[in-house]
Amino acid sequence: MKRRKFIQSLSLGGGIAASAGIPALVYATSDSAQHYDADIIIYGGTAAAVTAAVQAKRMGKSVIVVSPDKHLGGMTSGGLGFTDTGNKTVIGGLAREFYHRIYMHYDRTESWKWQKKEEYGNKGQGTPAVDGENRTMWIFEPHAAEKVFEDFVKENNVQVLRNEWLNREKGVAIKNGKITAIKTLSGNTYTGRMFIDTTYEGDLMAAAKVKYVVGREAAGEYNEKWGGVVKGAFHHGHYFEKNIDPYKIPGNPSSGLLPRISPGPPGTNGAGDKKVQAYCYRMCLSKHPENRVAYSKPPGYDPYQYELLVRIFNAGWDELFQKFDPIPNLKTDTNNHGPFSTDNIGMNYAYPDASYSLRRQIIEEHKNYQKGLMYFMATDPRIPREVQDEFNTWGLAKDEFADNDNWPQQLYVREARRMVGQSVMTEHEILGAKAVTDSIGMGSYTLDSHNIQRYVTPEGFVQNEGDFGVHVPKPYSISYRSILPKENECENLLVPVCLSSSHVAYGSIRMEPVFMILAASAATAAVTAIEDRISVQRVNYEMLKRELLKQDQRLD
């Protein structure tokens, strides 16, 4: 009971700038904390962080990456190797260079340890792995991505300080509308002229008191068809196609609900709420016997948490392996699929604004839920034998995430805070109904949200809500103003990840290649603002556009 009460509580919780080109300076202080200074301070350890840093360095500015993470790359090196690209022709600049370097990595024979290169080929569901003509590769192993990021940092002499966590309570100094310094929990201080928040959570943005939202806007706020609650929007296979009883004793509501079903109503279609689409881990599994680690029982394992899955299998569901997407060397990028899967629906609502301590608890709960799910499918006698036998041909990849028991370090935070900045991207820009005149990059992926709630229908059956997938007819431009706070809130901060977007639009924008594109453009704008001694909001767009085109960024 203690564990179930804990799970329920989680779901309800609701300076002086360095001269251009000069390496960042370090000042010792008397209490062992240190003072660092650079032209541009980047907070985060994601793919966007590395891309922004490299772009700024190549433009002659000093940069420091203040990373809370030990490993660079975020989700790109954290298991999401089956890249959600959309139209690849709109991926340019440093983002495209990343995928070219992935191609070069797999062009070497020694990169194919567990599988012959010719045995892999162009596999994928709409995402061909290799584009030999353009010398890019879009599907890869986690360690290959991390190596590219580390090479980027080393070759460009980017200073990265790891395990540095922003003091979110009083660690952002602001004077005359500008951030002058940030301070981490270690006591270190970082001064700079420009700051870029590349975290998935938007922690620097929030600590700087920039306006943001969490959850879903009502459909009427931006006149969006897919805004707010979307009961019945079954565009993926992530819903209950058959009637499944939600009660502990089937047919007896007084017996109580099975675990991981909300007792509350989902709300009316189009209504806004503060709920967040589900998170999970993108697991890297291996089926090579020498590179396979068996699924282990997590602490506090409770098979009853997965009772709903048994009923789904008993109803004839047979799609378990549809998102075991193949990546090189007989491995997978395994993602959520089906009505009950790796997405931990409803257990992350508190995460975006949570303290570090509460976030750690939520992360641990997600990890134990997903590890328990794997162990349950591998061992429980109620799983169909043929499914279980095939499932046990897979295991965690022994040569990935070696310092974390072969489990990804990065939780897939699909959406957290979203800034309310100078311009808000909505479904109208994404679907081509409204033009963008200040493009700094492009996206093309489907409008895509994972489930947000699991509830009981009026008919007395379990159902999921929040999932939609809407075709985007052609690539779209992303506004420079969408990565900018309002000028009266902060003049020297850019936010290319938790950018200004509705929940609906963020469903397409939130792809790792797009984050890299926007981060490189953000760094370019930061450099321009420094050189012209102006706020980021007053950067001349035509000048910025010319510079981005020189970098082979695709703008329209």
MITIVO-475030 format. One record per residue (C-alpha): x, y, z; residue number from 1. Coordinates in Angstrom, 3 decimals, decimal comma. Layout:
X / Y / Z / NUM
...
END
This chain:
0,000 / 0,000 / 0,000 / 1
2,814 / 2,418 / 0,752 / 2
4,125 / 2,152 / -2,794 / 3
0,692 / 2,719 / -4,331 / 4
0,078 / 5,787 / -2,158 / 5
3,447 / 7,179 / -3,240 / 6
2,583 / 6,633 / -6,916 / 7
-0,739 / 8,394 / -6,453 / 8
0,966 / 11,336 / -4,764 / 9
3,326 / 11,714 / -7,720 / 10
0,466 / 11,844 / -10,179 / 11
-1,449 / 14,418 / -8,170 / 12
1,494 / 16,693 / -7,487 / 13
0,409 / 18,155 / -9,803 / 14
29,424 / 40,541 / -15,153 / 15
32,549 / 41,139 / -17,132 / 16
32,438 / 39,414 / -20,484 / 17
35,405 / 37,597 / -21,907 / 18
36,856 / 39,077 / -25,068 / 19
35,906 / 37,411 / -28,321 / 20
37,997 / 34,352 / -29,054 / 21
39,698 / 34,241 / -25,651 / 22
39,151 / 31,011 / -23,687 / 23
36,791 / 31,263 / -20,740 / 24
38,486 / 32,484 / -17,577 / 25
38,444 / 30,838 / -14,147 / 26
38,821 / 32,710 / -10,870 / 27
39,522 / 30,909 / -7,607 / 28
37,535 / 32,053 / -4,587 / 29
38,269 / 31,713 / -0,925 / 30
35,530 / 29,160 / -0,148 / 31
36,687 / 26,690 / -2,848 / 32
33,855 / 27,678 / -5,182 / 33
35,000 / 29,207 / -8,435 / 34
34,012 / 32,057 / -10,726 / 35
33,866 / 31,352 / -14,448 / 36
33,366 / 33,914 / -17,175 / 37
32,628 / 33,677 / -20,887 / 38
30,799 / 35,515 / -23,644 / 39
28,027 / 32,920 / -23,705 / 40
26,878 / 30,648 / -20,880 / 41
24,870 / 27,615 / -21,967 / 42
22,916 / 25,746 / -19,339 / 43
22,163 / 22,098 / -20,118 / 44
23,877 / 18,972 / -21,410 / 45
21,550 / 18,102 / -24,284 / 46
22,297 / 17,817 / -27,993 / 47
21,107 / 21,416 / -28,232 / 48
23,690 / 22,484 / -25,641 / 49
26,583 / 20,998 / -27,593 / 50
25,319 / 22,385 / -30,902 / 51
24,902 / 25,897 / -29,510 / 52
28,354 / 25,802 / -27,940 / 53
30,107 / 24,630 / -31,095 / 54
28,348 / 27,250 / -33,219 / 55
29,313 / 30,059 / -30,860 / 56
32,923 / 28,887 / -30,686 / 57
33,161 / 28,697 / -34,461 / 58
31,998 / 32,303 / -34,558 / 59
34,844 / 33,359 / -32,275 / 60
33,172 / 33,661 / -28,897 / 61
34,129 / 32,113 / -25,598 / 62
31,603 / 29,625 / -24,275 / 63
30,988 / 27,571 / -21,162 / 64
28,541 / 24,690 / -21,055 / 65
27,174 / 24,328 / -17,533 / 66
25,794 / 20,808 / -17,622 / 67
23,813 / 19,111 / -14,868 / 68
24,459 / 15,880 / -16,759 / 69
27,559 / 13,702 / -16,781 / 70
26,879 / 12,440 / -20,306 / 71
26,360 / 14,857 / -23,182 / 72
23,612 / 14,576 / -25,747 / 73
20,369 / 14,204 / -23,822 / 74
17,956 / 11,907 / -25,612 / 75
20,069 / 11,756 / -28,779 / 76
22,712 / 9,800 / -26,874 / 77
20,209 / 8,480 / -24,333 / 78
18,481 / 5,800 / -26,365 / 79
16,623 / 7,747 / -29,048 / 80
18,683 / 6,419 / -31,929 / 81
15,782 / 5,780 / -34,294 / 82
15,622 / 9,484 / -35,158 / 83
12,280 / 11,215 / -35,684 / 84
13,368 / 13,224 / -38,706 / 85
10,394 / 13,981 / -40,897 / 86
11,650 / 15,568 / -44,109 / 87
15,448 / 15,301 / -43,932 / 88
16,085 / 17,971 / -46,549 / 89
15,196 / 20,692 / -44,032 / 90
17,901 / 19,547 / -41,592 / 91
20,978 / 21,673 / -42,207 / 92
23,932 / 23,302 / -40,503 / 93
25,500 / 21,647 / -37,476 / 94
22,560 / 19,278 / -37,090 / 95
23,266 / 17,807 / -40,507 / 96
26,977 / 17,677 / -39,640 / 97
26,085 / 15,537 / -36,628 / 98
24,307 / 13,007 / -38,851 / 99
27,189 / 13,122 / -41,336 / 100
29,575 / 12,226 / -38,533 / 101
27,297 / 9,343 / -37,598 / 102
27,599 / 8,185 / -41,225 / 103
31,383 / 8,400 / -41,022 / 104
31,366 / 6,401 / -37,781 / 105
29,446 / 3,543 / -39,370 / 106
31,528 / 3,717 / -42,530 / 107
34,318 / 2,090 / -40,495 / 108
34,427 / -1,684 / -40,300 / 109
35,346 / -1,629 / -36,622 / 110
31,995 / 0,034 / -35,782 / 111
30,178 / -3,190 / -36,700 / 112
31,059 / -5,479 / -33,809 / 113
27,883 / -7,553 / -33,502 / 114
26,542 / -7,440 / -37,026 / 115
27,868 / -7,096 / -40,565 / 116
27,210 / -3,719 / -42,095 / 117
25,561 / -5,211 / -45,172 / 118
23,140 / -7,130 / -42,938 / 119
21,726 / -3,909 / -41,534 / 120
21,055 / -1,759 / -44,577 / 121
18,285 / 0,769 / -44,974 / 122
15,858 / -0,432 / -42,362 / 123
13,244 / 1,601 / -40,603 / 124
9,617 / 2,645 / -40,652 / 125
9,768 / 5,818 / -42,741 / 126
13,275 / 6,554 / -41,469 / 127
15,877 / 4,976 / -43,752 / 128
19,063 / 4,484 / -41,797 / 129
21,631 / 5,452 / -44,419 / 130
21,602 / 8,128 / -47,089 / 131
24,766 / 7,325 / -48,999 / 132
24,233 / 10,030 / -51,586 / 133
24,271 / 12,772 / -48,943 / 134
26,614 / 10,856 / -46,627 / 135
24,284 / 11,035 / -43,654 / 136
22,996 / 8,350 / -41,308 / 137
19,890 / 8,822 / -39,216 / 138
19,777 / 5,707 / -37,023 / 139
22,527 / 4,887 / -34,537 / 140
23,596 / 3,407 / -31,207 / 141
23,680 / 5,596 / -28,077 / 142
27,450 / 5,372 / -27,615 / 143
28,033 / 6,429 / -31,226 / 144
26,022 / 9,608 / -30,699 / 145
27,801 / 10,404 / -27,447 / 146
31,174 / 10,002 / -29,144 / 147
30,200 / 12,525 / -31,814 / 148
29,194 / 15,042 / -29,145 / 149
32,402 / 14,504 / -27,204 / 150
34,385 / 14,926 / -30,430 / 151
32,534 / 18,173 / -31,147 / 152
33,452 / 19,482 / -27,694 / 153
37,078 / 18,403 / -27,894 / 154
37,760 / 19,629 / -31,424 / 155
36,240 / 23,032 / -30,725 / 156
37,864 / 23,393 / -27,293 / 157
34,496 / 23,879 / -25,591 / 158
34,709 / 24,089 / -21,831 / 159
32,123 / 21,817 / -20,203 / 160
31,531 / 21,646 / -16,462 / 161
29,450 / 18,598 / -15,567 / 162
27,248 / 17,737 / -12,627 / 163
26,587 / 21,438 / -12,189 / 164
23,008 / 22,067 / -11,115 / 165
21,482 / 25,528 / -11,244 / 166
20,479 / 26,978 / -7,904 / 167
16,880 / 27,475 / -8,957 / 168
15,858 / 29,395 / -5,835 / 169
18,436 / 32,180 / -5,802 / 170
21,009 / 31,330 / -8,441 / 171
20,077 / 33,790 / -11,179 / 172
21,288 / 37,390 / -10,823 / 173
19,400 / 39,917 / -12,942 / 174
20,202 / 43,596 / -13,378 / 175
18,481 / 46,081 / -15,676 / 176
16,565 / 43,314 / -17,421 / 177
19,607 / 41,135 / -18,092 / 178
20,990 / 38,001 / -16,492 / 179
24,433 / 38,893 / -15,186 / 180
25,350 / 35,586 / -13,573 / 181
24,073 / 32,168 / -12,619 / 182
25,114 / 30,153 / -9,604 / 183
25,060 / 26,390 / -9,188 / 184
24,473 / 24,275 / -6,099 / 185
28,227 / 23,657 / -5,897 / 186
28,688 / 27,376 / -5,252 / 187
30,297 / 28,107 / -8,612 / 188
29,305 / 31,327 / -10,364 / 189
29,142 / 31,878 / -14,114 / 190
29,076 / 35,372 / -15,579 / 191
28,410 / 36,097 / -19,223 / 192
26,894 / 38,481 / -21,708 / 193
24,417 / 36,025 / -23,195 / 194
22,700 / 32,936 / -21,752 / 195
21,069 / 30,001 / -23,531 / 196
18,778 / 27,530 / -21,762 / 197
19,024 / 24,147 / -23,516 / 198
17,451 / 21,982 / -20,817 / 199
14,342 / 19,897 / -21,419 / 200
12,814 / 21,442 / -18,288 / 201
13,494 / 25,152 / -18,918 / 202
15,011 / 25,604 / -15,465 / 203
17,105 / 28,678 / -16,270 / 204
14,188 / 30,316 / -18,048 / 205
11,907 / 29,710 / -15,076 / 206
14,487 / 30,856 / -12,528 / 207
14,904 / 34,068 / -14,532 / 208
11,169 / 34,711 / -13,963 / 209
10,303 / 34,431 / -17,642 / 210
6,653 / 33,587 / -18,230 / 211
5,885 / 29,981 / -19,145 / 212
3,099 / 27,395 / -19,094 / 213
2,823 / 23,731 / -18,143 / 214
0,133 / 21,494 / -19,579 / 215
-2,405 / 21,987 / -22,334 / 216
-4,016 / 25,198 / -23,452 / 217
-7,738 / 25,062 / -24,069 / 218
-8,576 / 24,676 / -27,740 / 219
-10,057 / 28,173 / -27,784 / 220
-6,908 / 29,918 / -26,578 / 221
-5,242 / 29,754 / -29,996 / 222
-8,252 / 28,415 / -31,896 / 223
-6,579 / 25,005 / -32,307 / 224
-8,489 / 21,928 / -33,424 / 225
-6,231 / 19,646 / -31,370 / 226
-5,969 / 21,827 / -28,274 / 227
-6,938 / 20,682 / -24,794 / 228
-8,463 / 17,307 / -23,965 / 229
-8,814 / 15,074 / -27,053 / 230
-10,894 / 12,043 / -26,094 / 231
-11,344 / 9,760 / -29,075 / 232
-8,366 / 11,083 / -31,078 / 233
-7,058 / 7,597 / -31,836 / 234
-4,356 / 8,223 / -34,427 / 235
-1,834 / 5,705 / -33,097 / 236
-2,182 / 2,226 / -31,642 / 237
-1,769 / 3,579 / -28,114 / 238
-5,372 / 3,107 / -27,011 / 239
-7,712 / 0,318 / -25,934 / 240
-9,262 / -1,050 / -29,113 / 241
-11,301 / -3,582 / -27,156 / 242
-13,400 / -3,150 / -24,027 / 243
-11,197 / -3,883 / -21,009 / 244
-12,631 / -3,963 / -17,501 / 245
-10,793 / -1,535 / -15,178 / 246
-11,846 / -2,985 / -11,843 / 247
-9,945 / -5,263 / -9,484 / 248
-12,884 / -7,652 / -9,579 / 249
-14,209 / -7,488 / -13,133 / 250
-17,676 / -5,988 / -13,281 / 251
-17,531 / -4,782 / -9,667 / 252
-16,808 / -1,037 / -9,365 / 253
-16,897 / -1,253 / -5,570 / 254
-13,771 / -3,442 / -5,665 / 255
-11,718 / -0,446 / -6,789 / 256
-9,645 / 0,311 / -9,832 / 257
-6,606 / -1,552 / -11,054 / 258
-3,296 / 0,314 / -10,597 / 259
-2,409 / 3,174 / -12,949 / 260
-5,949 / 4,141 / -13,805 / 261
-7,108 / 7,605 / -12,721 / 262
-10,262 / 7,706 / -10,608 / 263
-11,115 / 11,195 / -11,854 / 264
-12,897 / 12,273 / -15,031 / 265
-10,691 / 13,258 / -18,002 / 266
-12,449 / 16,571 / -18,673 / 267
-14,407 / 17,736 / -21,661 / 268
-12,932 / 17,801 / -25,149 / 269
-11,082 / 21,042 / -25,815 / 270
-10,642 / 21,909 / -22,134 / 271
-7,203 / 22,959 / -20,949 / 272
-5,412 / 21,400 / -17,987 / 273
-2,043 / 21,246 / -16,257 / 274
-1,349 / 17,639 / -17,225 / 275
1,711 / 16,535 / -19,199 / 276
2,178 / 13,893 / -21,885 / 277
3,751 / 10,688 / -20,629 / 278
7,481 / 10,096 / -20,194 / 279
9,423 / 6,866 / -20,603 / 280
12,919 / 5,553 / -21,252 / 281
13,953 / 4,690 / -24,796 / 282
15,647 / 1,362 / -24,166 / 283
18,557 / -0,018 / -26,133 / 284
18,025 / -3,782 / -26,297 / 285
20,311 / -6,401 / -27,839 / 286
19,555 / -9,867 / -29,172 / 287
23,188 / -10,923 / -29,558 / 288
23,800 / -13,579 / -26,853 / 289
27,232 / -12,168 / -26,001 / 290
25,931 / -8,612 / -25,666 / 291
22,703 / -9,246 / -23,815 / 292
21,914 / -8,632 / -20,147 / 293
18,822 / -10,281 / -18,664 / 294
16,069 / -8,085 / -17,250 / 295
16,431 / -7,728 / -13,499 / 296
13,822 / -7,368 / -10,767 / 297
13,742 / -3,724 / -9,577 / 298
13,437 / -2,681 / -5,921 / 299
9,891 / -2,972 / -4,612 / 300
8,768 / -5,006 / -7,617 / 301
5,002 / -5,472 / -7,550 / 302
3,537 / -7,608 / -10,352 / 303
0,078 / -6,271 / -9,555 / 304
1,104 / -2,942 / -11,129 / 305
0,900 / -4,707 / -14,512 / 306
-2,410 / -6,511 / -14,046 / 307
-3,991 / -4,401 / -16,774 / 308
-1,449 / -5,706 / -19,287 / 309
-2,533 / -9,288 / -18,617 / 310
-6,104 / -8,399 / -19,510 / 311
-4,907 / -6,733 / -22,724 / 312
-2,999 / -9,849 / -23,776 / 313
-6,005 / -12,004 / -22,854 / 314
-8,134 / -9,838 / -25,172 / 315
-5,894 / -10,818 / -28,072 / 316
-3,479 / -7,894 / -28,349 / 317
-0,368 / -8,954 / -30,310 / 318
1,624 / -5,810 / -31,126 / 319
4,309 / -5,939 / -28,437 / 320
7,277 / -5,906 / -30,813 / 321
6,102 / -3,215 / -33,233 / 322
8,359 / -0,527 / -31,748 / 323
11,463 / -2,633 / -31,325 / 324
13,002 / -0,408 / -33,984 / 325
16,290 / -1,781 / -35,342 / 326
19,499 / 0,171 / -34,889 / 327
22,977 / -1,121 / -35,823 / 328
24,629 / -4,132 / -34,222 / 329
21,480 / -6,182 / -33,536 / 330
20,092 / -3,588 / -31,143 / 331
16,872 / -1,644 / -30,819 / 332
15,559 / 1,733 / -29,916 / 333
12,515 / 0,366 / -28,083 / 334
9,743 / 2,888 / -27,618 / 335
6,265 / 2,894 / -26,157 / 336
3,623 / 1,055 / -28,151 / 337
0,118 / -0,066 / -27,347 / 338
-2,482 / 0,725 / -24,688 / 339
-0,225 / -0,261 / -21,761 / 340
3,489 / 0,043 / -22,416 / 341
6,623 / 1,899 / -21,341 / 342
4,858 / 5,272 / -21,160 / 343
4,150 / 5,855 / -17,484 / 344
0,862 / 7,663 / -18,051 / 345
-0,214 / 10,167 / -15,424 / 346
2,839 / 9,865 / -13,187 / 347
4,729 / 12,980 / -14,323 / 348
2,348 / 15,899 / -13,800 / 349
4,449 / 17,377 / -11,004 / 350
7,764 / 16,952 / -12,819 / 351
8,187 / 20,246 / -14,733 / 352
8,002 / 22,510 / -11,680 / 353
9,181 / 19,944 / -9,123 / 354
12,194 / 20,434 / -6,876 / 355
15,306 / 18,418 / -7,695 / 356
14,422 / 16,090 / -4,843 / 357
10,906 / 15,416 / -6,090 / 358
12,153 / 15,026 / -9,649 / 359
14,563 / 12,347 / -8,467 / 360
11,642 / 10,507 / -6,878 / 361
9,584 / 10,776 / -10,064 / 362
12,536 / 9,608 / -12,159 / 363
13,105 / 6,671 / -9,821 / 364
9,430 / 5,727 / -9,988 / 365
9,564 / 5,816 / -13,800 / 366
12,699 / 3,688 / -13,806 / 367
11,273 / 1,101 / -11,436 / 368
7,965 / 1,017 / -13,318 / 369
9,682 / 0,342 / -16,631 / 370
12,232 / -2,106 / -15,248 / 371
9,373 / -3,884 / -13,505 / 372
7,414 / -4,000 / -16,751 / 373
10,346 / -5,639 / -18,521 / 374
10,826 / -8,152 / -15,716 / 375
7,087 / -8,876 / -15,642 / 376
6,936 / -9,659 / -19,368 / 377
10,075 / -11,782 / -19,114 / 378
8,984 / -13,883 / -16,137 / 379
5,273 / -13,791 / -15,348 / 380
3,522 / -17,041 / -16,345 / 381
0,414 / -15,137 / -17,463 / 382
2,256 / -13,611 / -20,436 / 383
1,508 / -15,678 / -23,579 / 384
4,312 / -18,230 / -23,927 / 385
5,191 / -17,406 / -27,542 / 386
5,388 / -13,693 / -26,667 / 387
7,518 / -14,338 / -23,604 / 388
9,892 / -16,643 / -25,455 / 389
10,506 / -14,029 / -28,144 / 390
10,782 / -11,266 / -25,565 / 391
13,541 / -13,186 / -23,798 / 392
15,646 / -13,312 / -26,949 / 393
16,243 / -9,651 / -26,121 / 394
17,980 / -8,056 / -23,145 / 395
19,644 / -4,801 / -22,198 / 396
22,660 / -4,053 / -24,393 / 397
25,765 / -4,854 / -22,351 / 398
27,928 / -2,306 / -24,174 / 399
25,573 / 0,657 / -23,664 / 400
25,168 / 2,823 / -20,553 / 401
27,844 / 0,748 / -18,838 / 402
28,107 / 3,071 / -15,821 / 403
24,343 / 2,947 / -15,209 / 404
23,638 / -0,809 / -15,166 / 405
22,962 / -0,651 / -18,929 / 406
19,944 / 1,578 / -18,343 / 407
19,620 / 4,979 / -20,125 / 408
20,687 / 7,958 / -18,061 / 409
18,127 / 10,295 / -19,623 / 410
14,419 / 10,064 / -18,937 / 411
12,477 / 10,989 / -22,078 / 412
11,019 / 14,307 / -20,941 / 413
8,812 / 14,799 / -23,965 / 414
7,434 / 18,092 / -22,713 / 415
7,814 / 20,140 / -19,564 / 416
7,652 / 23,929 / -19,355 / 417
6,980 / 25,973 / -22,496 / 418
7,897 / 29,649 / -22,603 / 419
5,327 / 32,306 / -23,421 / 420
7,604 / 34,529 / -25,443 / 421
7,486 / 37,151 / -28,141 / 422
5,620 / 34,865 / -30,517 / 423
3,844 / 31,571 / -29,834 / 424
4,058 / 28,757 / -32,393 / 425
0,664 / 27,087 / -32,819 / 426
-0,868 / 24,418 / -35,024 / 427
-1,658 / 27,165 / -37,571 / 428
2,053 / 27,730 / -38,329 / 429
2,788 / 24,003 / -38,276 / 430
-0,024 / 23,106 / -40,661 / 431
0,747 / 25,972 / -43,045 / 432
-2,288 / 28,148 / -42,366 / 433
-0,183 / 31,021 / -40,998 / 434
3,152 / 32,180 / -42,415 / 435
6,347 / 32,665 / -40,423 / 436
8,431 / 35,612 / -41,638 / 437
11,470 / 35,309 / -39,358 / 438
12,509 / 31,672 / -39,787 / 439
15,563 / 30,331 / -37,952 / 440
15,018 / 26,704 / -38,907 / 441
12,410 / 24,233 / -40,017 / 442
10,458 / 21,261 / -38,764 / 443
8,352 / 18,722 / -40,600 / 444
7,370 / 15,958 / -38,193 / 445
3,799 / 14,941 / -37,427 / 446
1,904 / 16,816 / -34,723 / 447
2,488 / 14,155 / -32,098 / 448
1,440 / 13,893 / -28,470 / 449
1,626 / 10,798 / -26,319 / 450
-1,116 / 9,908 / -23,882 / 451
-1,779 / 12,118 / -20,884 / 452
-4,484 / 10,274 / -18,934 / 453
-5,852 / 6,760 / -18,382 / 454
-9,438 / 6,853 / -17,173 / 455
-12,743 / 4,982 / -16,985 / 456
-15,287 / 5,722 / -19,700 / 457
-18,992 / 6,314 / -18,930 / 458
-19,573 / 2,793 / -20,237 / 459
-17,291 / 1,393 / -17,544 / 460
-14,183 / 0,492 / -19,582 / 461
-10,580 / 1,716 / -19,398 / 462
-9,308 / 4,140 / -22,035 / 463
-6,342 / 6,425 / -22,687 / 464
-6,529 / 10,114 / -23,600 / 465
-4,176 / 12,717 / -24,987 / 466
-2,571 / 10,851 / -27,863 / 467
-2,804 / 12,365 / -31,321 / 468
-0,835 / 12,220 / -34,541 / 469
-1,733 / 14,722 / -37,250 / 470
-0,045 / 14,739 / -40,656 / 471
1,922 / 17,895 / -41,459 / 472
1,442 / 18,585 / -45,190 / 473
4,826 / 20,204 / -45,781 / 474
7,850 / 21,482 / -43,837 / 475
7,229 / 24,649 / -41,833 / 476
9,389 / 27,508 / -40,568 / 477
9,989 / 28,244 / -36,885 / 478
9,984 / 31,864 / -35,758 / 479
13,033 / 33,544 / -34,242 / 480
10,678 / 35,301 / -31,825 / 481
9,532 / 31,914 / -30,485 / 482
12,900 / 31,350 / -28,773 / 483
12,895 / 34,828 / -27,204 / 484
11,367 / 35,975 / -23,941 / 485
9,508 / 39,256 / -24,055 / 486
12,039 / 42,070 / -23,879 / 487
10,639 / 43,444 / -20,627 / 488
11,276 / 40,051 / -19,009 / 489
14,843 / 39,296 / -20,113 / 490
17,089 / 40,824 / -22,793 / 491
19,927 / 38,298 / -23,001 / 492
18,337 / 34,848 / -22,772 / 493
17,470 / 32,473 / -25,620 / 494
15,373 / 29,325 / -25,160 / 495
15,592 / 26,937 / -28,139 / 496
14,238 / 23,810 / -26,389 / 497
11,442 / 24,971 / -24,074 / 498
10,516 / 27,537 / -26,685 / 499
7,304 / 29,517 / -26,992 / 500
4,774 / 27,058 / -28,364 / 501
1,350 / 25,642 / -27,707 / 502
1,139 / 22,049 / -26,550 / 503
-0,174 / 21,061 / -29,972 / 504
2,628 / 22,716 / -31,941 / 505
5,267 / 21,431 / -29,546 / 506
4,213 / 17,919 / -30,533 / 507
5,975 / 18,462 / -33,857 / 508
8,726 / 20,878 / -32,856 / 509
10,008 / 18,684 / -29,981 / 510
12,282 / 16,534 / -32,170 / 511
16,001 / 16,241 / -31,445 / 512
17,169 / 17,438 / -34,921 / 513
14,954 / 20,512 / -34,547 / 514
16,404 / 21,279 / -31,116 / 515
19,897 / 21,154 / -32,623 / 516
18,854 / 23,418 / -35,494 / 517
17,254 / 25,980 / -33,180 / 518
20,185 / 25,889 / -30,754 / 519
22,703 / 26,682 / -33,492 / 520
20,505 / 29,571 / -34,607 / 521
20,158 / 30,756 / -31,004 / 522
23,946 / 30,810 / -30,637 / 523
24,260 / 32,764 / -33,875 / 524
21,754 / 35,316 / -32,627 / 525
23,591 / 35,545 / -29,292 / 526
26,869 / 36,269 / -31,072 / 527
25,162 / 38,906 / -33,216 / 528
23,638 / 40,571 / -30,161 / 529
27,025 / 40,658 / -28,424 / 530
28,777 / 42,187 / -31,408 / 531
26,055 / 44,801 / -31,951 / 532
25,678 / 45,457 / -28,208 / 533
21,921 / 45,006 / -28,306 / 534
19,292 / 42,785 / -26,753 / 535
18,456 / 39,498 / -28,455 / 536
15,023 / 40,946 / -29,263 / 537
16,611 / 43,752 / -31,310 / 538
18,800 / 41,563 / -33,516 / 539
18,300 / 42,526 / -37,153 / 540
16,583 / 39,525 / -38,673 / 541
17,847 / 40,082 / -42,223 / 542
21,422 / 40,091 / -40,929 / 543
20,726 / 36,991 / -38,854 / 544
19,160 / 35,269 / -41,842 / 545
22,211 / 35,914 / -44,022 / 546
24,477 / 34,404 / -41,369 / 547
22,264 / 31,346 / -40,939 / 548
22,211 / 30,713 / -44,673 / 549
26,020 / 30,829 / -44,681 / 550
25,868 / 27,990 / -42,131 / 551
23,636 / 25,977 / -44,481 / 552
20,635 / 26,314 / -42,203 / 553
17,427 / 25,590 / -44,118 / 554
14,961 / 28,398 / -43,504 / 555
12,176 / 27,968 / -46,055 / 556
END
